C-alpha cells in the first residue's frame, strides 16, 4: 500500500518537474525571440533614419561630387522588402541597404534579413546579408505613409518614393520552443521610422 502511494506521489512530482522544465524552456525561447526581433528592428529604424544622407544639397553646386557619395534615399518599398541608400554606419560612405522577407516554397515560417553593400560596389557581386530574424509568420512586413499621414499603396511608385515620410514594420515571430500544451507562442513586434533626409 505504501509503495503504491509512493509511486503515485513520485509520478505526480516527476510530471510537475517535466512541465516546469517545458514552461521554463518555452519562456526562455520567447525572451530570446523577443530580444532577437527587437534588436533587428532597432537596427532597421536606425538605418532608415539615415536614408538619403548625404544628399546632393550638402555639396557645393559648382563641384560635382561622385554619385557614389550621394544617397538617393528610398529605392523601393513593397510589403515584403525595402531598399534604400544612406550612410548607415557613419563611415562617410554611402551604402545600399536591402531588407527582405525570404519565404520558402511551403510558406512561413520565413526569414527576415538585412544586407548592405557599398553603393560603389552595387552590381559587382552578391549582397552579403549579416543579420536576420527566423520564424517570421507574417508576409506583410512593411507599410509606408506620406507626409500627411495617408497610406502609400505598395509597391510604391517612383513618384511615391520621393514623398514617403514614415516606414512602419510589423513582425510576428513564432517561438522556437512549444508551450506546455504543445502550441507555439507568437510574439508581435511593431515599430516605425521617420525618414529625416
C-alpha positions as CSV (number, residue, x, y, z in Angstrom):
1,X,0.0,0.0,0.0
2,X,2.8,2.4,1.0
3,X,4.7,1.5,-2.2
4,X,1.6,2.3,-4.4
5,X,1.1,5.7,-2.7
6,X,4.8,6.5,-3.0
7,X,4.7,5.6,-6.7
8,X,1.7,7.9,-7.3
9,X,3.3,10.8,-5.4
10,X,6.6,10.3,-7.3
11,X,4.7,10.2,-10.6
12,X,2.9,13.5,-9.8
13,X,6.2,15.1,-8.7
14,X,8.0,14.0,-11.8
15,X,5.2,15.2,-14.1
16,X,5.3,18.6,-12.3
17,X,9.1,18.8,-12.8
18,X,8.7,17.9,-16.5
19,X,6.0,20.6,-17.0
20,X,8.1,23.1,-15.1
21,X,11.1,22.4,-17.4
22,X,8.9,22.7,-20.5
23,X,7.4,26.0,-19.3
24,X,10.9,27.3,-18.4
25,X,12.2,26.3,-21.9
26,X,9.2,28.0,-23.6
27,X,9.6,31.2,-21.6
28,X,13.4,31.3,-22.4
29,X,12.7,30.8,-26.1
30,X,10.1,33.6,-26.1
31,X,12.6,36.0,-24.4
32,X,15.3,35.1,-26.9
33,X,13.0,35.6,-29.9
34,X,11.7,38.9,-28.4
35,X,15.3,40.1,-28.0
36,X,16.3,39.0,-31.5
37,X,13.4,40.7,-33.1
38,X,13.8,43.9,-31.1
39,X,17.5,44.2,-31.9
40,X,16.8,43.6,-35.6
41,X,14.0,46.2,-35.7
42,X,16.1,48.8,-33.8
43,X,18.8,48.3,-36.4
44,X,16.3,48.9,-39.2
45,X,14.9,52.0,-37.5
46,X,18.4,53.4,-37.2
47,X,19.2,52.6,-40.8
48,X,16.0,54.3,-42.1
49,X,16.8,57.4,-40.2
50,X,19.9,57.7,-42.4
51,X,18.0,57.2,-45.6
52,X,19.1,59.8,-48.2
53,X,22.1,61.1,-46.2
54,X,24.2,62.6,-47.5
55,X,22.2,64.1,-50.3
56,X,23.2,66.4,-53.2
57,X,22.1,69.5,-51.3
58,X,25.0,69.0,-48.9
59,X,27.6,69.6,-51.6
60,X,28.8,72.7,-53.3
61,X,26.8,73.0,-56.6
62,X,29.8,74.1,-58.5
63,X,31.7,70.9,-57.6
64,X,30.4,67.7,-59.0
65,X,30.6,65.0,-56.3
66,X,30.8,61.4,-57.3
67,X,27.4,59.8,-57.5
68,X,28.7,57.1,-55.2
69,X,28.9,59.7,-52.4
70,X,25.3,60.8,-52.8
71,X,22.4,58.8,-51.3
72,X,19.2,58.9,-53.4
73,X,17.1,57.7,-50.4
74,X,14.4,55.1,-50.9
75,X,14.9,52.9,-54.0
76,X,11.9,50.5,-53.5
77,X,9.3,49.7,-50.9
78,X,7.0,46.7,-51.0
79,X,5.1,44.9,-48.3
80,X,8.0,42.3,-48.1
81,X,11.1,44.3,-48.9
82,X,12.7,47.7,-48.7
83,X,15.8,49.1,-50.4
84,X,17.4,52.4,-49.7
85,X,20.7,54.3,-49.8
86,X,22.4,56.1,-46.9
87,X,25.5,56.4,-44.8
88,X,24.1,53.9,-42.2
89,X,27.4,53.2,-40.5
90,X,28.7,56.8,-40.1
91,X,31.8,56.0,-42.2
92,X,31.2,58.7,-44.8
93,X,30.5,56.0,-47.5
94,X,27.0,55.5,-48.9
95,X,25.6,52.0,-48.7
96,X,22.8,50.3,-50.4
97,X,20.7,48.6,-47.7
98,X,18.4,45.6,-48.5
99,X,15.8,44.3,-46.1
100,X,13.8,41.4,-47.4
101,X,11.5,38.6,-46.3
102,X,12.6,35.2,-47.6
103,X,9.6,32.9,-47.9
104,X,10.3,29.2,-48.5
105,X,8.2,27.2,-51.1
106,X,6.0,25.8,-48.4
107,X,5.2,29.2,-46.8
108,X,6.1,30.6,-43.5
109,X,7.9,30.3,-41.1
110,X,10.0,32.8,-43.1
111,X,13.3,34.7,-42.6
112,X,13.6,38.5,-42.5
113,X,17.1,39.5,-43.4
114,X,19.2,42.7,-43.8
115,X,22.2,43.2,-46.1
116,X,24.3,46.1,-47.1
117,X,26.8,46.8,-49.8
118,X,28.7,50.0,-50.7
119,X,27.0,51.9,-53.4
120,X,30.2,51.9,-55.4
121,X,30.1,48.1,-55.4
122,X,26.5,47.5,-56.4
123,X,26.3,45.1,-59.3
124,X,29.8,43.7,-58.7
125,X,28.7,40.6,-56.7
126,X,26.2,39.1,-54.3
127,X,24.8,41.2,-51.5
128,X,26.1,40.0,-48.1
129,X,23.3,39.5,-45.6
130,X,24.5,39.9,-42.0
131,X,21.5,39.9,-39.7
132,X,18.2,38.0,-39.7
133,X,15.2,37.1,-37.8
134,X,14.0,33.5,-38.1
135,X,10.5,32.0,-37.7
136,X,8.6,35.1,-39.0
137,X,5.0,34.2,-39.5
138,X,3.5,37.2,-41.4
139,X,4.2,38.1,-45.0
140,X,3.2,41.8,-44.9
141,X,6.0,43.4,-43.1
142,X,6.2,47.0,-44.3
143,X,3.7,49.9,-44.6
144,X,4.6,53.4,-45.8
145,X,3.0,56.7,-45.2
146,X,3.2,60.1,-46.9
147,X,4.0,63.4,-45.1
148,X,0.2,64.0,-44.5
149,X,-0.1,60.6,-42.8
150,X,-2.1,58.9,-45.6
151,X,-1.1,55.3,-46.6
152,X,1.1,54.6,-49.6
153,X,-0.2,51.9,-51.9
154,X,2.6,49.3,-52.1
155,X,4.7,48.6,-54.1
156,X,5.5,52.3,-54.1
157,X,5.8,54.0,-57.4
158,X,8.9,56.2,-58.3
159,X,6.8,59.3,-57.6
160,X,5.6,58.0,-54.2
161,X,9.2,57.2,-53.1
162,X,10.0,60.9,-53.1
163,X,7.1,61.7,-50.7
164,X,7.3,58.8,-48.2
165,X,7.9,60.2,-44.7
166,X,7.4,57.1,-42.5
167,X,8.0,53.4,-42.8
168,X,6.2,51.1,-40.4
169,X,7.2,47.5,-39.7
170,X,5.2,44.7,-38.1
171,X,6.8,41.3,-37.4
172,X,5.1,38.2,-36.0
173,X,7.8,35.8,-34.7
174,X,7.0,32.3,-33.6
175,X,8.8,30.9,-30.6
176,X,11.2,28.1,-31.2
177,X,10.1,26.0,-28.2
178,X,6.5,24.8,-27.7
179,X,4.4,25.7,-24.7
180,X,3.3,23.0,-22.2
181,X,0.1,22.4,-24.3
182,X,2.2,21.9,-27.5
183,X,1.4,25.2,-29.2
184,X,3.9,27.8,-30.2
185,X,3.6,31.3,-28.9
186,X,3.8,34.2,-31.4
187,X,5.4,37.5,-30.5
188,X,4.3,40.6,-32.4
189,X,6.7,43.5,-32.7
190,X,5.8,46.8,-34.4
191,X,8.0,49.8,-35.0
192,X,8.1,52.8,-37.2
193,X,10.9,55.1,-38.5
194,X,10.7,58.6,-39.9
195,X,12.9,59.4,-42.9
196,X,14.8,62.5,-41.8
197,X,16.6,63.4,-45.0
